[in-house]
């Protein structure tokens, strides 16, 4: 963790301003190294009683991989709209578009003591409830509801496997808008451990925040 703090603080000392990003933590590394990347920072900022997502993307280059360094204390209702704007900008810039460029969230691997990265290039966010599918909803307290029914996280795989359906299920992963970003990353890594039959996979890669 010390390594992470030094990197982020140093970058903003060099600009004459000290800002810190408190990164989420996990005990696994999804992606360990990303080459040819540009950093994007979303800082936790307060003005009076209001919390603000303060975005800095001055050094981002469309044709590179983008690494989103986001403060874990921010709620999704502030983070995801900013991420959506940046995703849309990158997707729309055909002149500089690089089909191989990816988007990643950064976090700290507390076991390996290194920066790690979670790809999300193909995710399309929506700030609304899904209109169909099996809704898997992660609440603010990190409990899980499946079609409105509480399910323990350790039992989620078996529960989903046991759902009756006359056709392949399509799972819609949803998150409470007040869930903090650190918990969101933890849930995303957890979702990545779940196994689904290919026909039932959420092929649209949509995620919902409400």
N, C-alpha and C positions, 0 to 999 in steps of 0.2 A: 504493500500500500504506500509506503514511503516513496517508492519509485514513481508511482502514479502522481502523487501530489507534487513532487519536484518538477515533473514534466509540465504539468498544466500551469503551475504557478510561474515557472520560468518564462513561459511564452508571453505572459501578460506583464511581467516585470519589464521585459524588453520593450514593451509599448508604453512604458511609463505609468502603467496602471496594474495593480495587483488584484486579480480575481481568481477565485477558486471554484472548481467544480467538484462536488462530492459524488464520486462515481458509485453506482451500484456494485455489490459484491456477489460472487458466486463461488462455489467450490469446484467448478469445472470450466474448462476452456473449450469453446466451440471452434473458434478460429484464432490462431495464435499470432499470425503475422499478416499484415496487409501492405502491399507495396504500392507505390504511385498513388498516394492518397492526399486528400485535402481535409483539414479539420473544420468542423462546425461546432460551435459551443452554444449551449443554452444554459444560461446562468439562473440561479435562484436569486431573486431580487425582491425587496420589499419597499413599498412606498406608503407610509402611514400604516393602515391596517390591511392593505392590499398586497397580495403576492403576484409577482410578475415574472414571466418567462422572458429573460433578456437574451436575445439572439445575436450572435456574432458569427457572420459567415464571410468576412472580408477576404479571407485567404482561400475560399473555395473555388475550384476550377471545374467546370462542367465535365470535362473529358476524363477526370480522375475518379478514383474511388472516393466516396465521401464517408468520413468517420464522424458520427454524431456523438459528441461528449456532452451528456445531459445530466444536470444535477438530480440526484435521486430523490430529493425532497419535493420536487415539483409535482403537482397533480396532473393526471392525464388530460383533464379538460383544458389545461394551458399548454401542455407539451404537444399533443397530437395535432391540433390545428396548425402549429408552426411547422411540424414535420411534414404535414400534408402540403403546405405552401411550397416548401423546399423541394419535395418530391415532384410536384406539378411543374415547377420551374425547370428542373433537370430533364424531366420527360418531354417537355415541350420544346426544348432548345435543340432543334434538328441540325443546326449549323455546326454545333460543337459536340454533338452526341457521340458517345463511345458505347457501343452495344455491350462491351465487356466490363464497363465500369459498374461497380456495385455500391450499395449503401450499407453501412454497418453501424450498429450501436456499440459503443465501447463500455466495458465494465472491468472490474478488478477481480482476477482469480485469487481468492484469499489463500488457497492451498499452494498453487504454483508461484505465487508472488509476482505475477506478471499481468500486463494489460491483455485483455481478451476481447474478442469481437463477435457480434451476433448479426448475421446478414438479414436484411429485411427488404431488399430491393423490390421483390415481387408482391409485397403486401400493399393492399389498397385499403385505406382506413375510411370509415364512415362514422360520423357523429350522430348515430341514430340506431334504433332497434332493427334487427333483421326481420324481414317479412316472411321468412320460411326457414325450414331446416331445424335441426336439433340444436337448441340454444344452450351453450355451455358458458355460464356467466360467472366471472370471478368478481366477488364483492369487495368492498373496501377493506373488510377485515380478513381478506384472503380465503374466506370460505367459498365453496363452489356450489352453484345451483345448475342442475341439468333439467331443462324443461320445467323450471320452478321448484324442483325437488332438491333438498340439501344432500350432497354426496361428499364423503370424506375424500380428501386428495389421494390418499393411499389406496382407495377403493375405486377411483375414477375409471381406470382402465377396464376393470372387470364389469363395472356398471355399464359403460358404453358398449362393451362387447355383448352384453346381455339384453340390449334394447331390441324389442321386437319391431319388425318392419317388413312390409311386403315388397319393398324396393330398397336399394342401398341408401343408407343414411347420409345426409350431408350435414357436417358439423359446422356451426357458426360460433366462433370464439368471440366472446364479448367481455368487456371490462367496465367496471364502475368508473364513471368520469372523475370521481374524487380519489381513486386509487393512486398512491404515489408511484412515481416512475420506477423507483428502486424495486418495488413489489411487482410491477409490470414485467420488468426484465426477468425476475425470478420465475414468474408464471410462464413467460415465453420459453425459458429454458426447460421448465417442467413439461410444457406442452410438447416440446421437441422429443421428449422421452416416450410419448404415447405412440402406440402402433395402431394403424388403421388399414383395413383392406383397401386396395387401390381404388375400387369404384366408389367408396364412401368418402374419400378425401375431399376437403374443401378446395376444389380446383380453382376457384376464383381468387383464392388467397385474400379474402376479405376479412377484416377485423372491425369490430364495432365497439364504440365507446359511447356510453350513455348513462 
